[in-house]
Amino acid sequence: MTTRVTQGAFSYLPDLTDDQIKKQIQCAINNKWSVAVESTEYPHPRNSYWEMWGLPLFDVEDAAVIMFEVTAAKKALPDQYIRVVCYDNTRGVESCVLSFIVNRPKAEYEFAMTRTESKGRQLVYTLS
């Protein structure tokens, strides 16, 4: 059984189509969020710093511009995880309000979490 990496929104759903991705990007634009495209080869849950594809796309008003970057990233990095990240700066900081994976490699990483009880009934979690 192949396990899917479940990070970000929509990760338990089937992969989004390009039309669905474009609609999510348009939703972000409508909310005045900045959008960035990121990629990584290693999607470990503690790896929150993915590599940015280009620069963040501030003040873009056309979802087709961002979809162009998503398509270019998918073409250049077909064997990497690629995600779209949306930031909201209304509170004076760039807070991530939405992220979702738009590309996955054919063979995904598998992670497992083991919980063991330690001294004093302390629970210890190990990610492998």
VEXFIZA-58770 format. One record per atom (N, C-alpha, C): y, z, x; residue number from 1; residue in one letter; atom name. Coordinates in nm, 4 decimals. Layout:
REM VEXFIZA-58770
+----------+----------+----------+-----+---------+-------+
!       yy !       zz !       xx ! num ! residuo ! atomo !
+----------+----------+----------+-----+---------+-------+
!        Y !        Z !        X ! NUM !       a !    CA !
...
+----------+----------+----------+-----+---------+-------+
END
This chain:
REM VEXFIZA-58770
+----------+----------+----------+-----+---------+-------+
!       yy !       zz !       xx ! num ! residuo ! atomo !
+----------+----------+----------+-----+---------+-------+
!  -0.1174 !   0.0000 !   0.0836 !   1 !       m !     N !
!   0.0000 !   0.0000 !   0.0000 !   1 !       m !    CA !
!   0.1245 !   0.0000 !   0.0886 !   1 !       m !     C !
!   0.2165 !  -0.0897 !   0.0616 !   2 !       t !     N !
!   0.3396 !  -0.0980 !   0.1367 !   2 !       t !    CA !
!   0.4450 !  -0.0105 !   0.0709 !   2 !       t !     C !
!   0.5102 !   0.0697 !   0.1510 !   3 !       t !     N !
!   0.6156 !   0.1566 !   0.1022 !   3 !       t !    CA !
!   0.7497 !   0.0892 !   0.1250 !   3 !       t !     C !
!   0.8359 !   0.0955 !   0.0248 !   4 !       r !     N !
!   0.9702 !   0.0397 !   0.0390 !   4 !       r !    CA !
!   1.0657 !   0.1484 !   0.0867 !   4 !       r !     C !
!   1.1564 !   0.1115 !   0.1747 !   5 !       v !     N !
!   1.2619 !   0.2024 !   0.2152 !   5 !       v !    CA !
!   1.3532 !   0.2209 !   0.0952 !   5 !       v !     C !
!   1.3772 !   0.3454 !   0.0573 !   6 !       t !     N !
!   1.4571 !   0.3735 !  -0.0624 !   6 !       t !    CA !
!   1.5846 !   0.4448 !  -0.0221 !   6 !       t !     C !
!   1.6823 !   0.3673 !   0.0180 !   7 !       q !     N !
!   1.8127 !   0.4204 !   0.0551 !   7 !       q !    CA !
!   1.9187 !   0.3474 !  -0.0256 !   7 !       q !     C !
!   2.0135 !   0.4202 !  -0.0756 !   8 !       g !     N !
!   2.1215 !   0.3591 !  -0.1515 !   8 !       g !    CA !
!   2.0840 !   0.3367 !  -0.2961 !   8 !       g !     C !
!   2.1776 !   0.2829 !  -0.3710 !   9 !       a !     N !
!   2.1561 !   0.2556 !  -0.5132 !   9 !       a !    CA !
!   2.0580 !   0.1397 !  -0.5288 !   9 !       a !     C !
!   1.9913 !   0.1355 !  -0.6395 !  10 !       f !     N !
!   1.9019 !   0.0267 !  -0.6787 !  10 !       f !    CA !
!   1.7768 !   0.0139 !  -0.5916 !  10 !       f !     C !
!   1.7494 !   0.1089 !  -0.5028 !  11 !       s !     N !
!   1.6391 !   0.0925 !  -0.4086 !  11 !       s !    CA !
!   1.5012 !   0.1046 !  -0.4733 !  11 !       s !     C !
!   1.4953 !   0.1617 !  -0.5927 !  12 !       y !     N !
!   1.3662 !   0.1705 !  -0.6610 !  12 !       y !    CA !
!   1.3429 !   0.0498 !  -0.7515 !  12 !       y !     C !
!   1.4425 !  -0.0361 !  -0.7627 !  13 !       l !     N !
!   1.4320 !  -0.1560 !  -0.8458 !  13 !       l !    CA !
!   1.3843 !  -0.2737 !  -0.7617 !  13 !       l !     C !
!   1.3406 !  -0.3812 !  -0.8265 !  14 !       p !     N !
!   1.3103 !  -0.5023 !  -0.7487 !  14 !       p !    CA !
!   1.4365 !  -0.5497 !  -0.6764 !  14 !       p !     C !
!   1.4184 !  -0.6284 !  -0.5711 !  15 !       d !     N !
!   1.5330 !  -0.6776 !  -0.4954 !  15 !       d !    CA !
!   1.6327 !  -0.7478 !  -0.5865 !  15 !       d !     C !
!   1.7612 !  -0.7265 !  -0.5599 !  16 !       l !     N !
!   1.8656 !  -0.7887 !  -0.6397 !  16 !       l !    CA !
!   1.8756 !  -0.9376 !  -0.6065 !  16 !       l !     C !
!   1.9039 !  -1.0168 !  -0.7069 !  17 !       t !     N !
!   1.9291 !  -1.1593 !  -0.6855 !  17 !       t !    CA !
!   2.0713 !  -1.1751 !  -0.6318 !  17 !       t !     C !
!   2.1027 !  -1.2935 !  -0.5814 !  18 !       d !     N !
!   2.2381 !  -1.3174 !  -0.5318 !  18 !       d !    CA !
!   2.3416 !  -1.3004 !  -0.6428 !  18 !       d !     C !
!   2.3068 !  -1.3401 !  -0.7645 !  19 !       d !     N !
!   2.3993 !  -1.3245 !  -0.8771 !  19 !       d !    CA !
!   2.4241 !  -1.1762 !  -0.9072 !  19 !       d !     C !
!   2.3184 !  -1.0947 !  -0.9018 !  20 !       q !     N !
!   2.3330 !  -0.9515 !  -0.9256 !  20 !       q !    CA !
!   2.4139 !  -0.8850 !  -0.8146 !  20 !       q !     C !
!   2.3928 !  -0.9287 !  -0.6904 !  21 !       i !     N !
!   2.4708 !  -0.8755 !  -0.5783 !  21 !       i !    CA !
!   2.6177 !  -0.9089 !  -0.5981 !  21 !       i !     C !
!   2.6452 !  -1.0324 !  -0.6364 !  22 !       k !     N !
!   2.7842 !  -1.0755 !  -0.6576 !  22 !       k !    CA !
!   2.8506 !  -0.9950 !  -0.7693 !  22 !       k !     C !
!   2.7761 !  -0.9624 !  -0.8731 !  23 !       k !     N !
!   2.8320 !  -0.8819 !  -0.9825 !  23 !       k !    CA !
!   2.8635 !  -0.7398 !  -0.9362 !  23 !       k !     C !
!   2.7791 !  -0.6825 !  -0.8516 !  24 !       q !     N !
!   2.8068 !  -0.5487 !  -0.7987 !  24 !       q !    CA !
!   2.9296 !  -0.5512 !  -0.7084 !  24 !       q !     C !
!   2.9424 !  -0.6573 !  -0.6292 !  25 !       i !     N !
!   3.0593 !  -0.6715 !  -0.5429 !  25 !       i !    CA !
!   3.1853 !  -0.6880 !  -0.6279 !  25 !       i !     C !
!   3.1768 !  -0.7658 !  -0.7350 !  26 !       q !     N !
!   3.2918 !  -0.7829 !  -0.8237 !  26 !       q !    CA !
!   3.3309 !  -0.6505 !  -0.8885 !  26 !       q !     C !
!   3.2319 !  -0.5687 !  -0.9225 !  27 !       c !     N !
!   3.2591 !  -0.4346 !  -0.9768 !  27 !       c !    CA !
!   3.3365 !  -0.3515 !  -0.8745 !  27 !       c !     C !
!   3.2967 !  -0.3596 !  -0.7478 !  28 !       a !     N !
!   3.3671 !  -0.2863 !  -0.6423 !  28 !       a !    CA !
!   3.5105 !  -0.3368 !  -0.6289 !  28 !       a !     C !
!   3.5292 !  -0.4671 !  -0.6344 !  29 !       i !     N !
!   3.6635 !  -0.5247 !  -0.6254 !  29 !       i !    CA !
!   3.7484 !  -0.4789 !  -0.7438 !  29 !       i !     C !
!   3.6900 !  -0.4780 !  -0.8615 !  30 !       n !     N !
!   3.7627 !  -0.4341 !  -0.9809 !  30 !       n !    CA !
!   3.8064 !  -0.2880 !  -0.9703 !  30 !       n !     C !
!   3.7280 !  -0.2073 !  -0.8980 !  31 !       n !     N !
!   3.7612 !  -0.0659 !  -0.8776 !  31 !       n !    CA !
!   3.8516 !  -0.0431 !  -0.7569 !  31 !       n !     C !
!   3.8933 !  -0.1526 !  -0.6911 !  32 !       k !     N !
!   3.9813 !  -0.1450 !  -0.5732 !  32 !       k !    CA !
!   3.9137 !  -0.0783 !  -0.4538 !  32 !       k !     C !
!   3.7817 !  -0.0941 !  -0.4437 !  33 !       w !     N !
!   3.7077 !  -0.0396 !  -0.3310 !  33 !       w !    CA !
!   3.7047 !  -0.1418 !  -0.2187 !  33 !       w !     C !
!   3.7026 !  -0.0947 !  -0.0948 !  34 !       s !     N !
!   3.6841 !  -0.1815 !   0.0211 !  34 !       s !    CA !
!   3.5344 !  -0.2016 !   0.0406 !  34 !       s !     C !
!   3.4976 !  -0.3181 !   0.0869 !  35 !       v !     N !
!   3.3565 !  -0.3518 !   0.1009 !  35 !       v !    CA !
!   3.3260 !  -0.3855 !   0.2464 !  35 !       v !     C !
!   3.2088 !  -0.3432 !   0.2922 !  36 !       a !     N !
!   3.1622 !  -0.3764 !   0.4267 !  36 !       a !    CA !
!   3.0154 !  -0.4179 !   0.4178 !  36 !       a !     C !
!   2.9736 !  -0.4988 !   0.5135 !  37 !       v !     N !
!   2.8340 !  -0.5406 !   0.5239 !  37 !       v !    CA !
!   2.7801 !  -0.4810 !   0.6533 !  37 !       v !     C !
!   2.6634 !  -0.4151 !   0.6444 !  38 !       e !     N !
!   2.6051 !  -0.3482 !   0.7607 !  38 !       e !    CA !
!   2.4591 !  -0.3868 !   0.7752 !  38 !       e !     C !
!   2.4059 !  -0.3703 !   0.8972 !  39 !       s !     N !
!   2.2654 !  -0.4031 !   0.9224 !  39 !       s !    CA !
!   2.2049 !  -0.3035 !   1.0203 !  39 !       s !     C !
!   2.0723 !  -0.2957 !   1.0178 !  40 !       t !     N !
!   1.9985 !  -0.2133 !   1.1135 !  40 !       t !    CA !
!   1.8548 !  -0.2627 !   1.1216 !  40 !       t !     C !
!   1.7935 !  -0.2384 !   1.2363 !  41 !       e !     N !
!   1.6505 !  -0.2656 !   1.2515 !  41 !       e !    CA !
!   1.5687 !  -0.1421 !   1.2157 !  41 !       e !     C !
!   1.6321 !  -0.0257 !   1.2269 !  42 !       y !     N !
!   1.5609 !   0.1016 !   1.2108 !  42 !       y !    CA !
!   1.6292 !   0.1861 !   1.1029 !  42 !       y !     C !
!   1.5782 !   0.1836 !   0.9804 !  43 !       p !     N !
!   1.6443 !   0.2521 !   0.8690 !  43 !       p !    CA !
!   1.6024 !   0.3974 !   0.8488 !  43 !       p !     C !
!   1.5828 !   0.4704 !   0.9570 !  44 !       h !     N !
!   1.5452 !   0.6109 !   0.9450 !  44 !       h !    CA !
!   1.6472 !   0.6821 !   0.8558 !  44 !       h !     C !
!   1.6039 !   0.7725 !   0.7684 !  45 !       p !     N !
!   1.6968 !   0.8407 !   0.6778 !  45 !       p !    CA !
!   1.8130 !   0.9121 !   0.7480 !  45 !       p !     C !
!   1.7940 !   0.9547 !   0.8708 !  46 !       r !     N !
!   1.9036 !   1.0199 !   0.9436 !  46 !       r !    CA !
!   1.9929 !   0.9197 !   1.0163 !  46 !       r !     C !
!   1.9556 !   0.7928 !   1.0161 !  47 !       n !     N !
!   2.0366 !   0.6886 !   1.0786 !  47 !       n !    CA !
!   2.1397 !   0.6413 !   0.9768 !  47 !       n !     C !
!   2.2484 !   0.7145 !   0.9648 !  48 !       s !     N !
!   2.3505 !   0.6780 !   0.8663 !  48 !       s !    CA !
!   2.4529 !   0.5810 !   0.9236 !  48 !       s !     C !
!   2.4479 !   0.5563 !   1.0535 !  49 !       y !     N !
!   2.5421 !   0.4649 !   1.1160 !  49 !       y !    CA !
!   2.4741 !   0.3318 !   1.1454 !  49 !       y !     C !
!   2.4877 !   0.2404 !   1.0532 !  50 !       w !     N !
!   2.4328 !   0.1070 !   1.0708 !  50 !       w !    CA !
!   2.5371 !   0.0218 !   1.1421 !  50 !       w !     C !
!   2.4939 !  -0.0905 !   1.1966 !  51 !       e !     N !
!   2.5847 !  -0.1799 !   1.2681 !  51 !       e !    CA !
!   2.6639 !  -0.2639 !   1.1681 !  51 !       e !     C !
!   2.7939 !  -0.2696 !   1.1875 !  52 !       m !     N !
!   2.8790 !  -0.3420 !   1.0931 !  52 !       m !    CA !
!   2.8766 !  -0.4919 !   1.1223 !  52 !       m !     C !
!   2.8680 !  -0.5707 !   1.0161 !  53 !       w !     N !
!   2.8752 !  -0.7159 !   1.0263 !  53 !       w !    CA !
!   3.0221 !  -0.7538 !   1.0078 !  53 !       w !     C !
!   3.0864 !  -0.7924 !   1.1151 !  54 !       g !     N !
!   3.2289 !  -0.8254 !   1.1064 !  54 !       g !    CA !
!   3.3117 !  -0.7002 !   1.0828 !  54 !       g !     C !
!   3.4245 !  -0.7193 !   1.0169 !  55 !       l !     N !
!   3.5134 !  -0.6085 !   0.9854 !  55 !       l !    CA !
!   3.5009 !  -0.5716 !   0.8383 !  55 !       l !     C !
!   3.5426 !  -0.4501 !   0.8004 !  56 !       p !     N !
!   3.5452 !  -0.4175 !   0.6574 !  56 !       p !    CA !
!   3.6386 !  -0.5147 !   0.5855 !  56 !       p !     C !
!   3.6038 !  -0.5481 !   0.4643 !  57 !       l !     N !
!   3.6787 !  -0.6478 !   0.3889 !  57 !       l !    CA !
!   3.7752 !  -0.5776 !   0.2946 !  57 !       l !     C !
!   3.8927 !  -0.5408 !   0.3471 !  58 !       f !     N !
!   3.9951 !  -0.4726 !   0.2694 !  58 !       f !    CA !
!   4.0716 !  -0.5735 !   0.1844 !  58 !       f !     C !
!   4.1116 !  -0.5325 !   0.0660 !  59 !       d !     N !
!   4.1997 !  -0.6117 !  -0.0206 !  59 !       d !    CA !
!   4.1470 !  -0.7511 !  -0.0533 !  59 !       d !     C !
!   4.0176 !  -0.7706 !  -0.0504 !  60 !       v !     N !
!   3.9599 !  -0.8988 !  -0.0904 !  60 !       v !    CA !
!   3.9514 !  -0.9001 !  -0.2426 !  60 !       v !     C !
!   3.9944 !  -1.0076 !  -0.3034 !  61 !       e !     N !
!   3.9955 !  -1.0150 !  -0.4491 !  61 !       e !    CA !
!   3.8952 !  -1.1149 !  -0.5049 !  61 !       e !     C !
!   3.8203 !  -1.1802 !  -0.4173 !  62 !       d !     N !
!   3.7233 !  -1.2799 !  -0.4608 !  62 !       d !    CA !
!   3.5848 !  -1.2409 !  -0.4087 !  62 !       d !     C !
!   3.4928 !  -1.2174 !  -0.4998 !  63 !       a !     N !
!   3.3574 !  -1.1764 !  -0.4606 !  63 !       a !    CA !
!   3.2877 !  -1.2841 !  -0.3781 !  63 !       a !     C !
!   3.3279 !  -1.4094 !  -0.3939 !  64 !       a !     N !
!   3.2652 !  -1.5187 !  -0.3183 !  64 !       a !    CA !
!   3.2890 !  -1.5040 !  -0.1682 !  64 !       a !     C !
!   3.4024 !  -1.4476 !  -0.1295 !  65 !       v !     N !
!   3.4321 !  -1.4251 !   0.0126 !  65 !       v !    CA !
!   3.3317 !  -1.3267 !   0.0714 !  65 !       v !     C !
!   3.3059 !  -1.2198 !   0.0001 !  66 !       i !     N !
!   3.2115 !  -1.1188 !   0.0492 !  66 !       i !    CA !
!   3.0693 !  -1.1732 !   0.0431 !  66 !       i !     C !
!   3.0372 !  -1.2493 !  -0.0607 !  67 !       m !     N !
!   2.9040 !  -1.3102 !  -0.0699 !  67 !       m !    CA !
!   2.8802 !  -1.4069 !   0.0458 !  67 !       m !     C !
!   2.9842 !  -1.4741 !   0.0916 !  68 !       f !     N !
!   2.9724 !  -1.5617 !   0.2081 !  68 !       f !    CA !
!   2.9275 !  -1.4807 !   0.3292 !  68 !       f !     C !
!   2.9866 !  -1.3625 !   0.3487 !  69 !       e !     N !
!   2.9491 !  -1.2757 !   0.4609 !  69 !       e !    CA !
!   2.8070 !  -1.2210 !   0.4445 !  69 !       e !     C !
!   2.7701 !  -1.1845 !   0.3223 !  70 !       v !     N !
!   2.6339 !  -1.1366 !   0.2963 !  70 !       v !    CA !
!   2.5332 !  -1.2454 !   0.3293 !  70 !       v !     C !
!   2.5586 !  -1.3678 !   0.2843 !  71 !       t !     N !
!   2.4685 !  -1.4800 !   0.3097 !  71 !       t !    CA !
!   2.4594 !  -1.5101 !   0.4590 !  71 !       t !     C !
!   2.5720 !  -1.5045 !   0.5282 !  72 !       a !     N !
!   2.5722 !  -1.5283 !   0.6733 !  72 !       a !    CA !
!   2.4920 !  -1.4216 !   0.7462 !  72 !       a !     C !
!   2.5060 !  -1.2966 !   0.7047 !  73 !       a !     N !
!   2.4304 !  -1.1873 !   0.7672 !  73 !       a !    CA !
!   2.2806 !  -1.2038 !   0.7417 !  73 !       a !     C !
!   2.2440 !  -1.2400 !   0.6189 !  74 !       k !     N !
!   2.1024 !  -1.2620 !   0.5872 !  74 !       k !    CA !
!   2.0430 !  -1.3743 !   0.6707 !  74 !       k !     C !
!   2.1208 !  -1.4793 !   0.6912 !  75 !       k !     N !
!   2.0724 !  -1.5945 !   0.7685 !  75 !       k !    CA !
!   2.0592 !  -1.5596 !   0.9169 !  75 !       k !     C !
!   2.1564 !  -1.4848 !   0.9705 !  76 !       a !     N !
!   2.1556 !  -1.4498 !   1.1127 !  76 !       a !    CA !
!   2.0567 !  -1.3383 !   1.1456 !  76 !       a !     C !
!   2.0315 !  -1.2478 !   1.0494 !  77 !       l !     N !
!   1.9464 !  -1.1303 !   1.0741 !  77 !       l !    CA !
!   1.8368 !  -1.1194 !   0.9680 !  77 !       l !     C !
!   1.7486 !  -1.2187 !   0.9581 !  78 !       p !     N !
!   1.6499 !  -1.2168 !   0.8491 !  78 !       p !    CA !
!   1.5483 !  -1.1036 !   0.8582 !  78 !       p !     C !
!   1.5266 !  -1.0493 !   0.9779 !  79 !       d !     N !
!   1.4262 !  -0.9445 !   0.9956 !  79 !       d !    CA !
!   1.4889 !  -0.8057 !   1.0083 !  79 !       d !     C !
!   1.6084 !  -0.7886 !   0.9526 !  80 !       q !     N !
!   1.6735 !  -0.6587 !   0.9547 !  80 !       q !    CA !
!   1.7098 !  -0.6167 !   0.8130 !  80 !       q !     C !
!   1.7341 !  -0.4882 !   0.7993 !  81 !       y !     N !
!   1.7851 !  -0.4360 !   0.6731 !  81 !       y !    CA !
!   1.9354 !  -0.4644 !   0.6701 !  81 !       y !     C !
!   1.9832 !  -0.5160 !   0.5596 !  82 !       i !     N !
!   2.1259 !  -0.5426 !   0.5430 !  82 !       i !    CA !
!   2.1694 !  -0.4742 !   0.4146 !  82 !       i !     C !
!   2.2827 !  -0.4069 !   0.4200 !  83 !       r !     N !
!   2.3322 !  -0.3398 !   0.3004 !  83 !       r !    CA !
!   2.4806 !  -0.3681 !   0.2813 !  83 !       r !     C !
!   2.5219 !  -0.3567 !   0.1569 !  84 !       v !     N !
!   2.6627 !  -0.3646 !   0.1204 !  84 !       v !    CA !
!   2.7084 !  -0.2216 !   0.0960 !  84 !       v !     C !
!   2.8218 !  -0.1851 !   0.1554 !  85 !       v !     N !
!   2.8758 !  -0.0507 !   0.1420 !  85 !       v !    CA !
!   3.0172 !  -0.0617 !   0.0853 !  85 !       v !     C !
!   3.0454 !   0.0190 !  -0.0165 !  86 !       c !     N !
!   3.1769 !   0.0179 !  -0.0813 !  86 !       c !    CA !
!   3.2453 !   0.1518 !  -0.0584 !  86 !       c !     C !
!   3.3731 !   0.1445 !  -0.0212 !  87 !       y !     N !
!   3.4514 !   0.2639 !   0.0116 !  87 !       y !    CA !
!   3.5692 !   0.2778 !  -0.0834 !  87 !       y !     C !
!   3.5966 !   0.4006 !  -0.1234 !  88 !       d !     N !
!   3.7089 !   0.4324 !  -0.2102 !  88 !       d !    CA !
!   3.8082 !   0.5164 !  -0.1301 !  88 !       d !     C !
!   3.9310 !   0.4693 !  -0.1175 !  89 !       n !     N !
!   4.0301 !   0.5430 !  -0.0380 !  89 !       n !    CA !
!   4.1339 !   0.6128 !  -0.1250 !  89 !       n !     C !
!   4.1065 !   0.6327 !  -0.2521 !  90 !       t !     N !
!   4.2069 !   0.6926 !  -0.3409 !  90 !       t !    CA !
!   4.2353 !   0.8388 !  -0.3085 !  90 !       t !     C !
!   4.1490 !   0.9059 !  -0.2379 !  91 !       r !     N !
!   4.1714 !   1.0461 !  -0.2016 !  91 !       r !    CA !
!   4.2256 !   1.0607 !  -0.0604 !  91 !       r !     C !
!   4.2664 !   0.9511 !  -0.0006 !  92 !       g !     N !
!   4.3231 !   0.9558 !   0.1334 !  92 !       g !    CA !
!   4.2215 !   0.9429 !   0.2447 !  92 !       g !     C !
!   4.0939 !   0.9329 !   0.2122 !  93 !       v !     N !
!   3.9882 !   0.9103 !   0.3109 !  93 !       v !    CA !
!   3.8996 !   0.7986 !   0.2596 !  93 !       v !     C !
!   3.8311 !   0.7322 !   0.3494 !  94 !       e !     N !
!   3.7385 !   0.6258 !   0.3097 !  94 !       e !    CA !
!   3.6043 !   0.6891 !   0.2739 !  94 !       e !     C !
!   3.5832 !   0.7162 !   0.1468 !  95 !       s !     N !
!   3.4594 !   0.7772 !   0.1009 !  95 !       s !    CA !
!   3.3642 !   0.6700 !   0.0503 !  95 !       s !     C !
!   3.2398 !   0.6751 !   0.0960 !  96 !       c !     N !
!   3.1393 !   0.5804 !   0.0479 !  96 !       c !    CA !
!   3.1046 !   0.6162 !  -0.0970 !  96 !       c !     C !
!   3.1248 !   0.5212 !  -0.1865 !  97 !       v !     N !
!   3.0959 !   0.5452 !  -0.3273 !  97 !       v !    CA !
!   2.9771 !   0.4639 !  -0.3768 !  97 !       v !     C !
!   2.9371 !   0.3628 !  -0.3004 !  98 !       l !     N !
!   2.8234 !   0.2798 !  -0.3406 !  98 !       l !    CA !
!   2.7689 !   0.2095 !  -0.2180 !  98 !       l !     C !
!   2.6377 !   0.2096 !  -0.2038 !  99 !       s !     N !
!   2.5733 !   0.1271 !  -0.1018 !  99 !       s !    CA !
!   2.4397 !   0.0824 !  -0.1572 !  99 !       s !     C !
!   2.4022 !  -0.0398 !  -0.1217 ! 100 !       f !     N !
!   2.2732 !  -0.0915 !  -0.1671 ! 100 !       f !    CA !
!   2.2226 !  -0.1961 !  -0.0694 ! 100 !       f !     C !
!   2.0913 !  -0.2000 !  -0.0549 ! 101 !       i !     N !
!   2.0258 !  -0.2918 !   0.0379 ! 101 !       i !    CA !
!   2.0186 !  -0.4299 !  -0.0266 ! 101 !       i !     C !
!   2.0565 !  -0.5328 !   0.0518 ! 102 !       v !     N !
!   2.0529 !  -0.6704 !   0.0018 ! 102 !       v !    CA !
!   1.9523 !  -0.7558 !   0.0771 ! 102 !       v !     C !
!   1.8954 !  -0.7039 !   0.1862 ! 103 !       n !     N !
!   1.7948 !  -0.7783 !   0.2624 ! 103 !       n !    CA !
!   1.6992 !  -0.6799 !   0.3277 ! 103 !       n !     C !
!   1.5729 !  -0.7148 !   0.3256 ! 104 !       r !     N !
!   1.4683 !  -0.6331 !   0.3880 ! 104 !       r !    CA !
!   1.3812 !  -0.7226 !   0.4752 ! 104 !       r !     C !
!   1.3295 !  -0.6701 !   0.5871 ! 105 !       p !     N !
!   1.2347 !  -0.7495 !   0.6658 ! 105 !       p !    CA !
!   1.1024 !  -0.7630 !   0.5905 ! 105 !       p !     C !
!   1.0223 !  -0.8578 !   0.6310 ! 106 !       k !     N !
!   0.8932 !  -0.8789 !   0.5634 ! 106 !       k !    CA !
!   0.8024 !  -0.7580 !   0.5779 ! 106 !       k !     C !
!   0.8007 !  -0.6979 !   0.6965 ! 107 !       a !     N !
!   0.7203 !  -0.5771 !   0.7202 ! 107 !       a !    CA !
!   0.8150 !  -0.4583 !   0.7281 ! 107 !       a !     C !
!   0.8039 !  -0.3679 !   0.6322 ! 108 !       e !     N !
!   0.8945 !  -0.2533 !   0.6279 ! 108 !       e !    CA !
!   0.8372 !  -0.1349 !   0.7047 ! 108 !       e !     C !
!   0.9289 !  -0.0500 !   0.7516 ! 109 !       y !     N !
!   0.8881 !   0.0756 !   0.8136 ! 109 !       y !    CA !
!   0.8298 !   0.1671 !   0.7072 ! 109 !       y !     C !
!   0.7380 !   0.2530 !   0.7504 ! 110 !       e !     N !
!   0.6823 !   0.3514 !   0.6589 ! 110 !       e !    CA !
!   0.7149 !   0.4905 !   0.7101 ! 110 !       e !     C !
!   0.7646 !   0.5740 !   0.6207 ! 111 !       f !     N !
!   0.7983 !   0.7117 !   0.6536 ! 111 !       f !    CA !
!   0.7161 !   0.8039 !   0.5650 ! 111 !       f !     C !
!   0.6811 !   0.9187 !   0.6200 ! 112 !       a !     N !
!   0.6099 !   1.0199 !   0.5423 ! 112 !       a !    CA !
!   0.6701 !   1.1564 !   0.5741 ! 112 !       a !     C !
!   0.6804 !   1.2397 !   0.4711 ! 113 !       m !     N !
!   0.7327 !   1.3742 !   0.4906 ! 113 !       m !    CA !
!   0.6200 !   1.4741 !   0.4671 ! 113 !       m !     C !
!   0.6039 !   1.5651 !   0.5626 ! 114 !       t !     N !
!   0.5024 !   1.6686 !   0.5526 ! 114 !       t !    CA !
!   0.5730 !   1.8033 !   0.5402 ! 114 !       t !     C !
!   0.5282 !   1.8819 !   0.4423 ! 115 !       r !     N !
!   0.5869 !   2.0151 !   0.4229 ! 115 !       r !    CA !
!   0.4824 !   2.1188 !   0.4596 ! 115 !       r !     C !
!   0.5212 !   2.2112 !   0.5486 ! 116 !       t !     N !
!   0.4307 !   2.3187 !   0.5874 ! 116 !       t !    CA !
!   0.5022 !   2.4519 !   0.5718 ! 116 !       t !     C !
!   0.4225 !   2.5528 !   0.5404 ! 117 !       e !     N !
!   0.4790 !   2.6865 !   0.5276 ! 117 !       e !    CA !
!   0.4652 !   2.7559 !   0.6616 ! 117 !       e !     C !
!   0.5747 !   2.8173 !   0.7065 ! 118 !       s !     N !
!   0.5795 !   2.8804 !   0.8367 ! 118 !       s !    CA !
!   0.5915 !   3.0317 !   0.8198 ! 118 !       s !     C !
!   0.6197 !   3.0981 !   0.9276 ! 119 !       k !     N !
!   0.6353 !   3.2428 !   0.9303 ! 119 !       k !    CA !
!   0.7401 !   3.2870 !   0.8275 ! 119 !       k !     C !
!   0.7077 !   3.3880 !   0.7521 ! 120 !       g !     N !
!   0.8013 !   3.4406 !   0.6518 ! 120 !       g !    CA !
!   0.8201 !   3.3467 !   0.5338 ! 120 !       g !     C !
!   0.7222 !   3.2660 !   0.5061 ! 121 !       r !     N !
!   0.7242 !   3.1699 !   0.3946 ! 121 !       r !    CA !
!   0.8342 !   3.0655 !   0.4084 ! 121 !       r !     C !
!   0.8798 !   3.0463 !   0.5298 ! 122 !       q !     N !
!   0.9810 !   2.9436 !   0.5554 ! 122 !       q !    CA !
!   0.9152 !   2.8061 !   0.5444 ! 122 !       q !     C !
!   0.9790 !   2.7146 !   0.4754 ! 123 !       l !     N !
!   0.9270 !   2.5797 !   0.4627 ! 123 !       l !    CA !
!   0.9829 !   2.4929 !   0.5741 ! 123 !       l !     C !
!   0.8944 !   2.4194 !   0.6394 ! 124 !       v !     N !
!   0.9337 !   2.3296 !   0.7487 ! 124 !       v !    CA !
!   0.8946 !   2.1878 !   0.7061 ! 124 !       v !     C !
!   0.9921 !   2.0979 !   0.7129 ! 125 !       y !     N !
!   0.9683 !   1.9583 !   0.6767 ! 125 !       y !    CA !
!   0.9648 !   1.8739 !   0.8019 ! 125 !       y !     C !
!   0.8660 !   1.7884 !   0.8124 ! 126 !       t !     N !
!   0.8526 !   1.6982 !   0.9252 ! 126 !       t !    CA !
!   0.8495 !   1.5558 !   0.8740 ! 126 !       t !     C !
!   0.9352 !   1.4739 !   0.9297 ! 127 !       l !     N !
!   0.9419 !   1.3331 !   0.8914 ! 127 !       l !    CA !
!   0.8740 !   1.2513 !   0.9995 ! 127 !       l !     C !
!   0.7772 !   1.1717 !   0.9602 ! 128 !       s !     N !
!   0.7081 !   1.0879 !   1.0592 ! 128 !       s !    CA !
!   0.7005 !   0.9452 !   1.0103 ! 128 !       s !     C !
+----------+----------+----------+-----+---------+-------+
END
